[in-house]
């Protein structure tokens, strides 16, 4: 052992053996709101104002949603919609957050306490005492007594989720047959996405995958994205002997060429990955996996139903065409499709 180690080792051992003194609880700092009811009322009004600001922010977000509707291709409309909704929702969240923090720092008890640890399950008597403590805390915090704070907080909490409800409601279909009908019609040619070039059956080799849209979609000027989100299709050719086709749908394919909706039946993500050896289609969002060779049934993941199949055929010129629209709704199954 070196001289340095010898000189420091005894002291180190002594320091380790010394018990650490209990620092205790820091002295309580008296706040102005503890000493003056006038300051307490002022703080109460400030908190109510912050909750009111939250309500105003929610109203601004709702106003921005309707005042600046998003128009396909109009970047200014999208920018204004995002700006006012973002500002409004941020103001709403900050209003609630600052109001709650200011309430806790100025009016709620801030004394530090030290309590003994008890067993997890207390006796009925202890639980009754705990209930009395909760009632006491309610009285000390002023939640029941300070009506201005309580009512303004209720208002802020009532308005706060409304912008989110409106936004989420606009993300998908609300009522009617929104996803039961797409652009696919009898005789509509299958074309490549995004070029819009029609696809011949002879162009589709075994193992190849085509991302497909209906003919005419690429030339649309309005509602193009909405229609594409419903009508997008994956076209794959497999060995006909590998297909386990439903006899009732045997004429929906052509010489091993099958077409299925590209929209995952879980939450609507694009199913874009194909594994040729297993004939599995994979959704990259939540790993829902569909067996292409067996009616695209779900073999893994959270999706609840198979991908809808598009009936296809070949026209006189050899181009692939749709026999009809999908015969069931496409996309996520968050409603009862049997209705």
C-alpha positions in Angstrom: 0.0 0.0 0.0 1.4 3.4 -0.9 2.1 6.2 1.6 -0.8 8.2 0.2 -3.2 5.3 0.6 -2.0 4.8 4.2 -2.5 8.4 5.1 -6.0 8.6 3.7 -7.4 5.2 4.6 -7.9 5.7 8.4 -9.8 9.0 7.8 -12.0 7.4 5.1 -12.9 4.5 7.4 -13.8 7.0 10.2 -16.0 9.0 7.8 -17.9 5.9 6.7 -18.6 4.8 10.3 -20.0 8.2 11.4 -23.8 8.3 11.3 -25.4 10.9 9.1 -27.4 13.4 11.2 -31.1 13.9 10.4 -31.2 17.3 8.7 -34.8 17.7 9.8 -37.5 19.8 8.1 -36.7 23.2 6.8 -38.4 26.1 8.6 -41.7 27.0 7.1 -41.7 30.2 5.1 -44.8 32.3 5.8 -46.4 33.6 2.6 -48.3 36.8 2.2 -51.5 34.9 1.5 -51.0 33.1 4.9 -50.9 36.5 6.7 -53.4 38.6 4.8 -56.9 37.7 3.6 -56.6 40.6 1.1 -53.6 38.9 -0.6 -55.5 35.6 -0.5 -58.4 37.1 -2.3 -56.1 38.7 -4.8 -54.5 35.3 -5.5 -57.9 33.8 -5.9 -58.8 36.3 -8.5 -55.5 35.8 -10.3 -56.2 32.0 -10.5 -59.7 32.6 -11.8 -58.3 34.9 -14.5 -55.8 32.1 -15.5 -58.6 29.6 -15.8 -60.6 32.2 -17.8 -57.6 32.6 -20.1 -57.8 28.8 -20.7 -61.4 29.1 -21.7 -60.5 31.9 -24.1 -57.7 29.8 -25.6 -60.1 26.9 -26.2 -62.6 29.3 -27.9 -59.8 30.7 -30.1 -58.8 27.2 -31.2 -62.4 26.3 -32.1 -62.7 29.6 -34.0 -59.5 29.0 -35.9 -60.7 25.5 -36.9 -63.9 26.9 -38.5 -62.6 30.3 -39.6 -59.6 28.9 -41.6 -60.7 25.5 -43.1 -58.0 23.5 -44.7 -58.3 23.6 -48.5 -56.4 21.1 -50.6 -53.4 22.8 -52.2 -53.9 26.1 -50.3 -50.8 26.4 -48.0 -52.0 29.7 -46.6 -55.2 28.1 -45.4 -53.3 25.3 -43.8 -50.8 27.7 -42.2 -53.6 29.9 -40.7 -55.5 26.9 -39.5 -52.5 25.4 -37.7 -51.4 28.8 -36.4 -54.7 29.8 -34.7 -55.5 26.3 -33.5 -52.0 25.9 -32.1 -52.0 29.3 -30.3 -55.5 28.7 -28.9 -54.7 25.2 -27.6 -51.4 26.3 -26.2 -53.1 29.2 -24.4 -55.7 26.8 -23.1 -53.2 24.4 -21.7 -51.0 27.1 -20.2 -54.0 28.8 -18.6 -54.9 25.6 -16.7 -51.3 24.8 -15.9 -50.4 28.2 -14.6 -53.7 28.5 -12.7 -53.2 25.1 -10.9 -49.6 25.9 -10.0 -50.4 29.4 -8.8 -53.2 27.9 -6.7 -50.9 25.4 -5.1 -48.1 27.9 -4.4 -50.2 30.7 -3.0 -53.3 29.2 -1.3 -52.8 25.5 -0.6 -50.9 24.4 2.5 -47.2 24.2 1.9 -46.0 22.9 5.3 -43.6 20.0 5.0 -44.5 17.1 7.2 -42.9 13.8 8.2 -45.0 10.7 8.8 -44.3 7.2 9.9 -44.7 4.5 7.2 -47.7 2.2 7.9 -48.8 -1.1 6.4 -50.5 -1.0 3.0 -53.9 -2.1 4.4 -55.1 0.0 7.2 -57.9 -0.7 9.6 -61.4 0.6 9.1 -60.8 3.1 11.8 -57.7 4.4 10.1 -59.4 4.6 6.8 -62.2 6.6 8.4 -59.5 8.9 9.8 -58.0 9.2 6.4 -61.4 10.3 5.0 -61.5 13.0 7.7 -58.0 14.1 6.6 -59.2 14.4 3.0 -62.1 16.5 4.2 -59.7 18.6 6.2 -57.4 19.1 3.2 -60.4 20.1 1.2 -61.2 22.8 3.8 -57.5 23.9 3.9 -57.2 24.2 0.2 -60.3 26.2 -0.1 -61.7 24.1 -2.9 -65.2 24.0 -1.5 -65.0 27.4 0.1 -63.5 29.4 -2.7 -66.3 29.3 -5.2 -64.7 31.7 -7.7 -61.7 29.3 -8.2 -63.9 26.2 -8.3 -66.3 27.6 -10.9 -63.7 29.1 -13.1 -61.7 25.8 -13.0 -64.9 23.9 -14.0 -65.3 26.2 -16.9 -61.7 25.8 -18.0 -61.9 22.0 -17.8 -65.2 22.0 -19.7 -63.9 24.0 -22.6 -60.3 22.6 -22.7 -61.1 19.2 -24.5 -63.5 20.7 -27.0 -60.8 21.6 -29.6 -59.4 18.1 -29.4 -62.8 16.6 -29.8 -63.4 18.7 -32.9 -60.0 17.8 -34.4 -60.3 14.1 -33.7 -63.8 14.1 -35.1 -62.5 15.6 -38.3 -59.8 12.9 -38.8 -62.2 10.3 -40.1 -65.8 9.5 -41.0 -68.5 10.6 -38.6 -71.8 9.4 -40.0 -73.1 7.8 -43.1 -71.4 5.8 -45.8 -68.2 7.7 -46.0 -66.0 4.6 -46.3 -68.5 2.3 -47.9 -68.0 3.9 -51.4 -64.8 4.8 -53.2 -63.8 5.8 -56.7 -63.7 2.2 -57.9 -66.5 1.5 -60.4 -67.1 -1.3 -62.9 -64.6 -0.9 -65.8 -62.3 1.5 -63.9 -58.7 0.7 -64.9 -56.1 0.0 -62.3 -53.2 2.6 -62.7 -49.9 3.0 -61.0 -49.5 5.4 -58.1 -48.7 8.3 -58.6 -48.2 8.3 -62.4 -51.7 7.2 -63.3 -50.4 4.8 -66.0 -52.8 1.9 -66.7 -51.5 -1.6 -65.7 -51.7 -4.6 -68.1 -51.9 -8.1 -66.6 -48.8 -9.0 -68.6 -46.9 -6.3 -66.7 -47.5 -8.0 -63.3 -45.0 -10.8 -62.7 -45.1 -13.3 -59.8 -43.8 -11.6 -56.6 -44.2 -8.1 -58.0 -46.1 -5.5 -56.0 -47.9 -2.4 -57.5 -49.3 0.5 -55.5 -52.5 1.2 -57.4 -55.0 4.1 -57.7 -58.2 4.3 -59.8 -57.9 5.8 -63.3 -58.6 9.5 -63.2 -57.5 10.1 -59.6 -54.1 11.6 -60.6 -55.9 14.3 -62.6 -58.3 15.3 -59.8 -58.0 18.9 -58.4 -60.4 18.7 -55.5 -60.6 16.0 -52.7 -57.8 14.1 -54.3 -56.1 13.1 -51.0 -59.4 12.1 -49.5 -60.3 9.8 -52.4 -56.8 8.4 -52.6 -57.0 7.6 -48.8 -60.0 5.4 -49.5 -59.2 3.9 -52.9 -55.5 3.0 -52.6 -54.9 -0.6 -53.4 -52.0 -3.1 -53.4 -51.8 -5.3 -56.4 -49.8 -8.6 -56.1 -49.3 -11.6 -58.3 -48.7 -15.0 -56.7 -48.7 -18.6 -58.0 -52.3 -19.4 -58.4 -51.8 -22.7 -56.6 -50.7 -20.8 -53.5 -54.1 -18.9 -53.3 -56.7 -20.3 -50.9 -59.6 -18.5 -52.6 -63.2 -18.4 -51.4 -65.3 -20.2 -54.0 -67.7 -17.3 -53.9 -64.8 -14.9 -54.8 -62.9 -17.2 -57.2 -63.6 -14.8 -60.1 -62.3 -11.7 -58.1 -58.7 -12.4 -59.1 -57.0 -13.0 -62.5 -54.4 -15.8 -62.9 -53.0 -15.2 -59.5 -53.3 -11.4 -59.5 -55.1 -10.1 -56.5 -56.0 -6.6 -55.3 -56.6 -5.6 -51.7 -57.2 -2.3 -50.0 -54.0 -0.7 -48.9 -55.7 0.9 -45.8 -55.1 -1.1 -42.6 -58.3 -2.1 -40.8 -56.7 -1.1 -37.4 -56.3 2.7 -37.6 -55.9 3.3 -41.3 -52.1 3.3 -41.8 -50.9 2.3 -45.3 -50.1 -1.4 -45.6 -47.0 -1.2 -47.8 -44.7 -4.1 -47.0 -44.9 -7.5 -48.8 -43.0 -10.6 -47.9 -43.0 -12.8 -51.0 -42.0 -16.2 -49.3 -44.8 -16.1 -46.7 -47.3 -13.9 -48.8 -47.7 -11.7 -45.7 -48.6 -8.0 -45.9 -47.3 -5.9 -43.0 -48.6 -2.6 -41.6 -45.5 -0.7 -40.4 -47.5 1.3 -37.8 -48.6 -1.4 -35.3 -47.3 -4.6 -37.1 -50.7 -5.9 -38.1 -50.0 -8.8 -40.5 -52.3 -10.1 -43.2 -52.1 -13.4 -45.1 -52.5 -12.4 -48.8 -52.8 -16.1 -49.9 -55.7 -16.7 -47.4 -58.2 -13.8 -48.0 -55.8 -11.3 -46.3 -57.0 -12.6 -42.9 -55.2 -11.2 -39.8 -52.4 -13.4 -38.6 -50.8 -11.0 -36.1 -51.4 -7.6 -34.6 -54.3 -5.4 -33.4 -56.3 -5.3 -36.7 -59.7 -6.9 -36.2 -60.7 -7.9 -39.8 -59.1 -8.8 -43.1 -58.3 -6.2 -45.7 -61.2 -5.8 -48.2 -60.6 -7.3 -51.6 -61.2 -5.4 -54.8 -62.7 -7.6 -57.5 -60.7 -7.3 -60.7 -60.8 -8.6 -64.3 -59.1 -7.9 -67.6 -60.6 -5.8 -70.5 -60.3 -6.5 -74.2 -57.0 -4.6 -74.4 -55.4 -6.6 -71.6 -55.6 -3.9 -69.0 -56.6 -4.7 -65.4 -60.0 -3.2 -64.5 -62.3 -3.2 -61.4 -65.4 -5.3 -61.5 -67.0 -3.1 -58.9 -66.3 -1.1 -55.9 -65.2 -2.8 -52.6 -68.2 -4.7 -51.2 -67.4 -3.7 -47.6 -66.1 -0.6 -45.9 -62.4 0.1 -46.2 -60.2 1.5 -43.5 -60.2 1.2 -39.7 -63.0 -0.8 -38.0 -64.0 1.7 -35.3 -67.6 1.4 -36.1 -69.9 -1.7 -36.3 -69.6 -2.7 -40.0 -72.7 -4.9 -39.7 -74.9 -1.9 -39.3 
